């Protein structure tokens, strides 16, 4: 899968979560695994805010594998898109 398709898939997955608002807060594991990504890409947004979710969605293909693993394990993004991204980077 091409990188642009992977980024689009991540955007769709994270976008659905943004639409749900803060009712679907990030899990503790996601917060821990994605902390450096949050600060790297979206330092001015509060965790669990719709703005942070939108910012992380725009970071797409730059999100770390550790964060993507946690997001996939939490069911926040489809695992098939994460696996494709990982394979594309090899």
C-alpha positions in Angstrom: 0.0 0.0 0.0 1.4 3.4 -0.9 2.3 5.8 1.9 -0.5 8.3 0.9 -3.1 5.5 1.2 -1.7 4.6 4.6 -1.8 8.2 5.8 -5.4 8.5 4.5 -6.4 5.3 6.3 -4.9 6.6 9.6 -6.7 9.9 9.1 -10.0 8.1 8.6 -9.4 6.0 11.8 -8.4 8.9 13.9 -11.0 11.1 12.3 -13.8 8.8 13.5 -12.5 9.1 17.0 -12.3 12.9 16.8 -16.0 13.0 15.7 -16.8 11.0 18.9 -15.3 13.8 21.0 -13.8 13.2 24.5 -16.3 10.5 25.4 -13.8 8.1 23.9 -10.7 9.2 25.8 -7.3 7.7 24.9 -6.5 4.7 27.1 -3.7 4.9 29.6 -1.6 2.7 27.4 -2.1 4.9 24.4 -1.3 8.0 26.4 1.9 6.4 27.6 2.9 5.0 24.2 2.0 8.2 22.3 3.3 10.8 24.8 6.4 11.6 22.8 4.3 11.8 19.6 1.8 14.1 21.3 4.6 16.5 22.4 6.5 16.2 19.1 3.6 16.9 16.8 0.9 18.6 18.9 2.4 20.2 21.9 -0.2 22.9 22.3 -3.2 20.6 22.6 -4.6 18.9 25.7 -4.7 15.1 25.8 -8.1 13.7 24.8 -9.1 17.0 23.2 -10.7 17.0 19.7 -7.9 19.3 18.6 -5.2 16.8 19.7 -7.0 14.1 17.7 -7.1 16.3 14.6 -3.5 17.2 15.0 -2.4 13.6 15.4 -4.5 12.7 12.4 -2.6 15.3 10.4 0.7 13.7 11.6 -0.4 10.5 10.0 2.5 8.5 8.7 5.0 10.2 11.0 3.5 8.7 14.2 5.9 6.2 15.9 5.4 2.5 15.6 5.1 2.3 19.4 2.2 4.7 19.3 0.6 3.0 16.3 0.8 -0.4 18.1 -1.0 1.1 21.1 -3.7 2.7 18.9 -4.2 -0.5 17.0 -4.3 -2.6 20.2 -6.9 -0.2 21.7 -9.0 -0.5 18.5 -8.6 3.2 17.6 -7.1 2.5 14.2 -7.5 -0.6 12.1 -4.5 -3.0 12.6 -4.3 -3.7 8.9 -3.3 -0.1 8.2 -0.7 -0.1 10.9 0.8 -3.4 9.6 0.8 -1.9 6.1 2.7 1.2 7.3 5.2 -0.9 9.1 5.9 -3.1 6.1 6.1 -0.1 3.8 8.9 1.4 5.9 11.0 -1.7 5.7 
